[in-house]
Amino acid sequence: MLKKIKALEEKSRKLEVAKELRDHWNYQTQQYANHFLDVRNKGKTYVGDDQPKQLLEFQDNPRPIEELIDYINTKVDDTGLNPASAKHFGYIPGGGLFTTALADYIAATSNRYAGISYASPGGVRMENQLIKWMCKLMGYPESALGNLTSGGSIANLIAVVTARDYAGLKAIDYPKACIYLTEHVHHCVQKALRIAGLGEVQIRYVPVNEEMKMDTSSLDEQIRKDIQNGFKPFLIVASAGTTNTGVIDPLDDIAEISEKHNIWYHIDAAYGGFFILMEELKDKFKGIERSDSIAIDPHKGLFISYGLGAILVKNVKAVYDTHHYIANYMQDAINPDIDISPADMSPELTKHFRGMRMWLSMHLFGLDTLKAAIEEKIWLCRYFYKKIQEQGFKVGPYPELSVMIFRYIPEDEDADGFNQKLVQFIHDDGRVFLSSTTINGVFWIRMAIGSFRSHLEHVDLSLKIIEEGILSLNQKIQVES
Ligand SMILES: *Cc1c(COP(=O)(O)O)cnc(C)c1O
């Protein structure tokens, strides 16, 4: 038996990587990261993937890191959308700060267990400090807390299940329970409702005004009507920066209504939340401090690499009651004197120590630089809004944040079809990436400026490519006719 154990030991010891090999792998990884940042990241932003790629089979023997990095370089990072590109203006960009990689390196190496306070008091303290910092930013009281999630979707899910339990809803109540939102709410909210077992609740789509913001008198009227008819309103979801057009719902007026009727008020600020750092925009967020919970995504607004969202909750007991659980094998972990554990505030137990990436980035750069980058995005969007109109485009609402919509109205051709072709032209070209949306059956092209890497030259390049697209499409039309 000892012989057997020793033989296995000899093999398994290879998992503890010796210094020399570590240095080699470190060096190769770093070389590739540098190649990516200095060369690849300057290339195309979007490349279509038209050929199936050969996968590397898993085998008993190890492969050299050079072969694996080559695979990543030529078969993963070569096609599709490059979200790290300065010229990525689709969906909601963020860029992905390099400091995220450094923090993940440390967190993955030490493998600290940041789910439970007693296992890593320092790690949990760090995460809770970040959450409290965001709570303060939103004007929440000292007592508020929340959780660092993998992204906005899970943050919104935590809010939905907390609101469900806070209202004391049981399965039998679901068909009469009402949630209020607009058609511009991010689809992860509807998804969260289904996952939360709330597929049968009544979703009331509140009409929007001409600015595409929630119409609050309709909201109030609908709630009154529902109460009169024996329904149970339990959740209002507002957006602080819609994905479609970046507009902020009238947060303060909605707060008034939610307080009057005692309904959980959740704000999805996954995209827009960090713009509150800009002095000039503080007014637009007025009322956010009156909400019960807020979803916010550092992997968008704070430029952290993918995998970091947050849910902020005023009533800590409510979110704790929904998420904590006591198991016999966890008995050592219960200590009321120490910080509230992330595991008690989310569906996760063992988790990525994801706070370190935000903490290290905020410290290494300092808030001043991050704020300047955020403000730059706003001004770039205002610039684009002006310039694109000069190029003859029709635009949607004035950008409150850094997202806006626009479309071209050709002389004698179907406008939707024309704009679809224009988006296709931009994608085929690939230097920049923009995405589109449909609002009330109308096709719009979206400009979303969110990466810390995006500057004036990149916005100008987009304008130039769009101009080229118009010329090319108009030429084609002339040839055809
Ligand atoms: C991106 C986004 C989400 C979803 O967040 P993920 O981090 O992608 O899970 C939710 N709401 C809004 C407004 C968003 O922009």
The ligand as an SDF file (V2000), in Angstrom:
LIG
                    3D

 15 15  0  0  0  0  0  0  0  0999 V2000
  -25.7020   44.5760  -18.6570 C   0  0  0  0  0  0  0  0  0  0  0  0
  -26.9440   44.8720  -17.9570 C   0  0  0  0  0  0  0  0  0  0  0  0
  -27.5610   43.9120  -17.1520 C   0  0  0  0  0  0  0  0  0  0  0  0
  -27.0690   42.5010  -17.0580 C   0  0  0  0  0  0  0  0  0  0  0  0
  -25.8590   42.4460  -16.3830 O   0  0  0  0  0  0  0  0  0  0  0  0
  -24.7800   41.2900  -16.6640 P   0  0  0  0  0  0  0  0  0  0  0  0
  -23.6060   41.8150  -15.9300 O   0  0  0  0  0  0  0  0  0  0  0  0
  -24.6020   41.2150  -18.1390 O   0  0  0  0  0  0  0  0  0  0  0  0
  -25.3060   40.0430  -16.0890 O   0  0  0  0  0  0  0  0  0  0  0  0
  -28.6850   44.2890  -16.4430 C   0  0  0  0  0  0  0  0  0  0  0  0
  -29.1840   45.5290  -16.5600 N   0  0  0  0  0  0  0  0  0  0  0  0
  -28.6300   46.4740  -17.3350 C   0  0  0  0  0  0  0  0  0  0  0  0
  -29.2430   47.8280  -17.4080 C   0  0  0  0  0  0  0  0  0  0  0  0
  -27.4850   46.1800  -18.0670 C   0  0  0  0  0  0  0  0  0  0  0  0
  -26.9390   47.1180  -18.8400 O   0  0  0  0  0  0  0  0  0  0  0  0
  1  2  1  0
  2  3  1  0
  2 14  2  0
  3  4  1  0
  3 10  2  0
  4  5  1  0
  5  6  1  0
  6  7  2  0
  6  8  1  0
  6  9  1  0
 10 11  1  0
 11 12  2  0
 12 13  1  0
 12 14  1  0
 14 15  1  0
M  END
$$$$
